């Protein structure tokens, strides 16, 4: 498959697996669209490994496959994998830092297990190496000269975005036995992992959700106040969907277990288009 075909496949894949980032690609500069799609498709691939395995060990094997690719030791079938091939093309074209991509994979190993984050620092570290890193990598594709100046914005925006995603997926995570609210936040609400998963103490669960959501909101407000070069804003477009999710979670409280915080497709498209036009999320 030709390099341009691999990049086209990534965009098509996003349409089915990560519609929000697919739409963000369409709102990005045309000459950067396919390269951003390669990054986002890679992110989608490693993010959904937990969904495709029954046990952690096969998931770790798949993570190792991607780690070997990034480290320059690809397996024989890597060039026939369109996302892998497109990612390598994008890394070379924009001289993307391979250690950052490797750290993304390493951080995602946490998703394969049911452990708790010890505290909010661990949560922020995970979010920084996943969502924040993805924003920063996308910024390097858009403008390497400006990306470093927006590192603070990428850090806060990524943490907020990751936490919004955790709120959005909380019903799914609960069914799996996963809890992404850190142990110190649970303890502040008088809960531990088991009592949170049981879901019976609605009042305390609501307090834990409020603590978590308020922390996410603090990061998104800091990201809004930080400097973001206009030619980098396409990398931040998906963050425009985080604020409404966080607000909905605060309103729902313990109801996050029962309801769906996801905005309608039309609403999400509208928010992305508005953010793209105003250069503000």
C-alpha positions in Angstrom: 0.0 0.0 0.0 1.3 3.5 -0.9 2.1 6.0 1.9 -0.8 8.3 0.8 -3.2 5.3 0.8 -2.1 4.4 4.3 -2.9 7.9 5.5 -6.3 7.8 3.8 -7.0 4.5 5.6 -6.3 6.2 8.9 -8.8 8.9 8.2 -11.4 6.4 7.2 -10.7 4.3 10.3 -11.2 7.4 12.6 -14.6 7.9 11.0 -15.6 4.6 12.6 -13.6 4.5 15.8 -13.1 8.1 16.9 -15.7 10.3 15.2 -14.8 13.4 17.2 -11.1 13.3 16.2 -12.2 12.5 12.7 -14.3 15.7 12.6 -11.3 17.6 14.1 -9.1 16.3 11.3 -11.7 17.6 8.7 -11.5 21.0 10.4 -7.7 21.0 10.3 -5.4 22.5 7.6 -5.8 20.2 4.5 -2.1 19.6 4.1 -1.8 18.4 7.8 -5.1 16.4 7.9 -3.7 13.0 7.0 -0.7 13.2 9.3 -3.0 14.2 12.2 -5.2 11.2 11.3 -2.2 8.9 11.5 -1.4 10.1 15.1 -5.1 9.9 16.1 -5.5 6.4 14.6 -2.4 5.2 16.5 -4.0 6.6 19.7 -7.2 4.8 18.9 -5.4 1.6 18.3 -3.6 1.5 21.7 -6.6 3.0 23.6 -8.9 0.1 22.5 -6.6 -2.8 23.2 -8.4 -3.4 26.5 -11.6 -3.8 24.6 -10.1 -6.5 22.4 -8.5 -8.8 24.9 -9.9 -11.0 27.7 -6.7 -10.9 29.8 -3.9 -8.4 30.4 -1.1 -10.5 29.1 -2.3 -10.5 25.4 -2.8 -6.8 25.8 0.7 -6.3 26.9 1.9 -8.3 23.9 0.0 -6.0 21.6 1.5 -3.0 23.4 4.9 -4.5 22.9 4.3 -4.8 19.1 3.7 -1.0 19.0 6.6 -0.3 21.3 9.0 -2.3 19.0 7.7 -0.4 16.0 8.4 2.9 17.7 11.8 1.8 18.9 12.8 0.9 15.3 12.5 -2.9 15.7 9.3 -3.5 13.7 7.8 -6.9 13.3 7.7 -8.3 9.8 4.0 -7.5 9.2 4.3 -3.8 10.3 4.5 -2.4 6.8 1.2 -4.1 5.8 -0.5 -2.5 8.8 -1.8 0.8 7.4 -1.8 2.7 10.8 1.7 1.5 11.7 3.0 2.4 8.2 1.3 5.8 8.3 2.6 6.5 11.8 6.2 5.8 10.7 5.8 8.1 7.7 4.5 10.9 10.0 7.3 10.4 12.5 9.9 10.7 9.8 8.3 13.6 8.0 7.9 15.7 11.2 10.8 14.3 13.2 8.4 13.5 16.0 10.1 12.4 19.3 9.8 8.6 19.5 10.3 8.6 23.3 7.0 10.5 23.7 5.2 7.9 21.6 6.8 5.2 23.6 5.7 6.8 26.8 2.1 6.9 25.5 2.2 3.1 25.0 3.8 2.5 28.4 1.1 4.7 30.1 -1.7 2.7 28.4 -0.6 -0.5 30.1 -2.4 0.9 33.1 -5.7 0.4 31.2 -5.1 -3.3 31.0 -5.4 -3.7 34.7 -7.9 -2.7 37.4 -5.5 -0.8 39.7 -6.3 2.6 41.2 -4.3 5.7 40.7 -2.7 6.3 44.1 -3.4 10.1 44.0 -4.1 13.0 41.6 -0.5 13.3 40.7 -0.5 9.8 39.3 -3.8 10.6 37.4 -2.2 13.7 36.0 1.0 11.8 35.0 -1.1 9.2 33.1 -3.1 12.0 31.4 0.0 13.9 30.6 1.6 11.0 28.9 -1.5 10.1 26.9 -3.9 13.0 26.1 -1.5 15.9 26.7 1.2 14.1 24.7 -1.1 13.6 21.8 -2.0 17.3 21.7 1.7 18.2 21.8 2.5 15.7 19.0 -0.3 17.1 16.9 1.1 20.6 17.6 4.5 19.5 16.2 2.8 18.4 13.0 1.0 21.8 12.7 4.0 24.0 13.6 7.1 22.7 15.3 8.3 26.3 15.8 5.2 27.2 17.9 4.6 24.0 19.7 7.1 24.5 22.5 5.4 27.8 23.5 2.1 26.1 24.0 3.4 23.2 26.1 1.6 24.5 29.3 -1.7 24.7 27.4 -1.2 21.2 26.1 -0.5 19.9 29.5 -3.7 21.3 31.2 -5.9 20.7 28.1 -4.8 17.0 27.9 -5.5 16.4 31.6 -9.0 17.9 31.3 -9.7 16.0 28.2 -8.6 12.7 29.7 -10.6 13.2 32.8 -13.7 14.2 30.7 -13.2 10.9 28.9 -13.1 9.0 32.2 -16.3 10.6 33.3 -17.9 9.7 30.0 -16.8 6.1 30.2 -17.5 5.6 33.9 -20.5 3.2 33.4 -18.3 1.0 31.1 -15.3 1.2 33.5 -17.6 0.2 36.4 -18.8 -2.9 34.6 -15.2 -3.9 34.0 -14.2 -3.2 37.6 -12.1 -0.2 36.7 -12.0 3.0 38.7 -10.2 6.0 37.4 -10.9 8.3 40.3 -7.7 8.3 42.4 -7.6 6.7 45.8 -7.1 10.1 47.6 -10.2 11.5 46.0 -12.2 8.5 46.9 -10.9 8.7 50.5 -11.9 12.4 50.7 -15.5 11.3 49.9 -15.3 8.4 52.4 -15.0 5.7 49.8 -12.6 3.1 48.6 -12.5 1.1 45.3 -15.0 -1.6 46.4 -17.6 0.8 47.9 -17.4 3.0 44.8 -18.0 0.0 42.5 -20.8 -1.3 44.6 -22.6 2.0 43.8 -24.9 1.9 46.9 -23.8 5.0 48.7 -25.1 7.5 46.2 -24.3 10.6 48.3 -20.7 9.8 48.8 -20.3 8.7 45.2 -21.8 12.0 44.1 -19.2 13.8 46.3 -16.4 11.7 44.7 -17.6 12.6 41.2 -17.8 16.3 42.2 -14.2 16.3 43.5 -13.0 14.6 40.3 -15.0 16.9 38.0 -14.0 20.0 39.8 -10.3 19.0 39.4 -10.9 18.5 35.7 -12.6 21.9 35.4 -9.7 23.5 37.1 -7.4 22.1 34.4 -9.6 23.2 31.5 -9.8 26.8 33.0 -6.0 26.9 33.2 -5.7 25.6 29.6 -8.1 28.4 28.5 -5.9 31.0 30.1 -2.6 29.6 28.6 -1.1 30.8 25.3 -2.1 28.8 22.2 -0.8 29.9 18.9 -3.7 30.2 16.4 -2.0 27.9 13.9 -1.8 25.2 16.6 -5.5 25.4 17.6 -6.5 22.4 15.4 -4.7 20.2 17.9 -7.0 21.4 20.7 -10.3 21.1 18.9 -11.4 17.8 20.6 -10.9 19.6 24.0 -14.0 21.7 23.1 -16.1 18.7 23.9 -14.7 18.3 27.4 -16.3 21.2 29.2 -19.9 20.2 28.5 -19.1 16.6 29.6 -17.6 17.8 32.9 -20.5 20.1 33.6 -23.0 17.3 32.9 -21.1 15.0 35.3 -21.2 17.6 38.1 -24.9 17.9 37.6 -25.5 14.1 37.4 -23.4 13.2 40.5 -23.9 9.5 41.2 -26.2 9.5 38.2 -23.1 9.1 36.0 -23.5 5.4 36.6 -27.0 5.4 35.2 -27.1 8.0 32.4 -25.2 8.8 29.3 -23.1 12.0 29.4 -22.4 11.8 25.7 -23.6 14.8 23.7 -25.6 14.3 20.5 -23.6 14.0 17.3 -25.1 17.3 16.1 -24.1 19.1 19.3 -20.6 17.8 19.1 -20.2 18.8 15.5 -21.6 22.3 16.4 -19.1 22.7 19.3 -16.2 21.6 17.2 -17.1 24.0 14.3 -17.6 26.9 16.8 -14.3 26.2 18.4 -12.5 26.0 15.1 -14.0 29.4 14.0 -13.4 31.2 17.3 -10.1 29.5 18.2 -11.5 29.0 21.7 -12.7 26.0 23.6 
